[in-house]
Amino acid sequence: MGHYREVNVIHTTQMAQEITQESQSETFKNVMEALVVEEVTKQTEKLPPSVTRYLNLVDVATYALNRLPSLYASSQEGEKWQRWRAKEYLETRIRTTVQKAIASVEKDPIRLSTPLEKEATDNEIIAAFEDLRNFLKDFVRVEKLSNKEVVSVMKQTIARAAETHKLGRQTNLGRSYSRKQRTNTNNRTTQI
């Protein structure tokens, strides 16, 4: 029985890792998120600016999403199916839940919250890496740099900078120490 449990735990862990890796490349999504955003947009467009000015739309959408079922899809066909299912069976529930969300968030306009920081998207990461690659190409004066070479150049550069910083500190400490020695020697000579 113990061996079966260990194998099951290992298998479950491997599956979780695979799902996490796949989800990072956006292989599935919750269609309900898009539907709620559409409904929040539709309803807030009808509200006067004096109300919408104090309305945190992220809070409204979050409130509604926490009260509605998830509708995950991993293919275009699945997404179409979930949208149809939502329109057919959940349209009224989505509309009323968003209305309640607006009323709930609107009741407390001075509520303070610290928004979550946006995680970098794959495109932003790729763009930043390309900027780094271009900078390094100019820095090391090379036509092309592979991903591995970019990492290698960065490691070498950081190691050199750290070593230079370390040597600089040691040199400064050495200078400081020899000044102290000269001062102490001069003081002894004066005292005698």
CORMONOR-V700636 format. One record per residue. N is the residue number from 1. RES is the residue in one letter. OMEGA is omega in whole degrees, 0 to 359 (* if undefined). NEAR is the number of other ideal C-beta (glycine too) atoms within 12 Angstrom. D_FIRST is the distance of its C-alpha to the first C-alpha in whole Angstrom. Layout:
BEGIN
[[N/RES/OMEGA/NEAR/D_FIRST] [N/RES/OMEGA/NEAR/D_FIRST]]
END
This chain:
BEGIN
[[1/M/180/7/0] [2/G/180/8/4] [3/H/179/9/6] [4/Y/181/10/5] [5/R/179/11/6] [6/E/179/12/9] [7/V/180/13/10] [8/N/180/14/11] [9/V/179/14/12] [10/I/180/14/15] [11/H/180/14/15] [12/T/179/14/16] [13/T/179/14/18] [14/Q/179/14/20] [15/M/180/14/21] [16/A/178/14/23] [17/Q/179/14/25] [18/E/181/15/26] [19/I/179/17/27] [20/T/179/14/29] [21/Q/179/13/30] [22/E/182/15/32] [23/S/179/16/33] [24/Q/177/16/35] [25/S/175/15/37] [26/E/178/14/37] [27/T/172/16/35] [28/F/180/22/35] [29/K/178/23/37] [30/N/182/25/37] [31/V/180/32/40] [32/M/180/31/41] [33/E/180/29/42] [34/A/181/22/45] [35/L/180/35/46] [36/V/179/38/46] [37/V/178/24/48] [38/E/182/23/50] [39/E/177/35/51] [40/V/179/36/51] [41/T/181/20/54] [42/K/183/18/56] [43/Q/182/30/56] [44/T/176/27/57] [45/E/181/16/60] [46/K/183/16/61] [47/L/177/23/61] [48/P/180/12/64] [49/P/180/11/64] [50/S/177/10/65] [51/V/185/20/61] [52/T/179/21/59] [53/R/183/13/61] [54/Y/184/21/58] [55/L/176/31/55] [56/N/185/26/52] [57/L/176/28/51] [58/V/177/21/48] [59/D/179/27/47] [60/V/181/35/48] [61/A/180/32/46] [62/T/179/24/43] [63/Y/182/29/44] [64/A/182/35/44] [65/L/179/27/41] [66/N/181/18/39] [67/R/181/22/40] [68/L/179/31/39] [69/P/175/22/37] [70/S/177/20/35] [71/L/184/31/37] [72/Y/177/21/35] [73/A/179/26/36] [74/S/178/20/35] [75/S/178/14/38] [76/Q/178/13/42] [77/E/178/11/42] [78/G/178/19/39] [79/E/178/23/41] [80/K/180/15/44] [81/W/182/19/42] [82/Q/177/29/40] [83/R/178/26/44] [84/W/180/18/45] [85/R/180/23/42] [86/A/180/31/43] [87/K/183/20/47] [88/E/189/14/47] [89/Y/188/16/44] [90/L/185/27/44] [91/E/181/21/48] [92/T/181/15/49] [93/R/178/24/46] [94/I/181/36/46] [95/R/182/24/50] [96/T/178/18/50] [97/T/177/31/47] [98/V/177/39/49] [99/Q/178/26/52] [100/K/180/23/50] [101/A/179/33/49] [102/I/180/35/52] [103/A/182/20/53] [104/S/181/22/51] [105/V/181/31/51] [106/E/181/27/55] [107/K/186/17/55] [108/D/186/17/54] [109/P/181/19/56] [110/I/178/10/56] [111/R/181/15/53] [112/L/175/9/52] [113/S/177/14/49] [114/T/183/8/48] [115/P/175/11/47] [116/L/177/9/44] [117/E/180/6/45] [118/K/176/8/45] [119/E/180/9/42] [120/A/177/13/44] [121/T/178/13/44] [122/D/180/13/43] [123/N/179/11/47] [124/E/179/13/48] [125/I/179/15/46] [126/I/180/14/47] [127/A/179/14/51] [128/A/179/16/50] [129/F/178/21/49] [130/E/176/17/52] [131/D/178/15/54] [132/L/179/22/53] [133/R/181/26/53] [134/N/177/18/57] [135/F/181/19/58] [136/L/177/27/56] [137/K/177/19/58] [138/D/184/14/61] [139/F/182/16/60] [140/V/177/19/59] [141/R/179/11/62] [142/V/180/17/60] [143/E/184/12/60] [144/K/174/14/56] [145/L/175/24/53] [146/S/178/15/49] [147/N/180/16/47] [148/K/180/12/46] [149/E/177/19/49] [150/V/180/26/49] [151/V/181/17/46] [152/S/179/17/48] [153/V/180/25/51] [154/M/179/22/50] [155/K/181/15/48] [156/Q/181/17/51] [157/T/179/19/53] [158/I/179/14/51] [159/A/178/14/51] [160/R/180/14/55] [161/A/179/14/55] [162/A/179/14/53] [163/E/179/14/55] [164/T/179/14/58] [165/H/180/14/58] [166/K/179/14/56] [167/L/179/14/60] [168/G/178/14/62] [169/R/180/14/60] [170/Q/179/14/61] [171/T/179/14/64] [172/N/178/14/65] [173/L/178/14/64] [174/G/179/14/66] [175/R/180/14/69] [176/S/182/14/68] [177/Y/181/14/68] [178/S/174/14/71] [179/R/180/14/73] [180/K/179/14/72] [181/Q/180/14/73] [182/R/180/14/77] [183/T/180/14/77] [184/N/179/14/76] [185/T/179/14/79] [186/N/179/13/81] [187/N/180/12/81] [188/R/181/11/81] [189/T/180/10/85] [190/T/183/9/86] [191/Q/184/8/85] [192/I/*/7/87]]
END
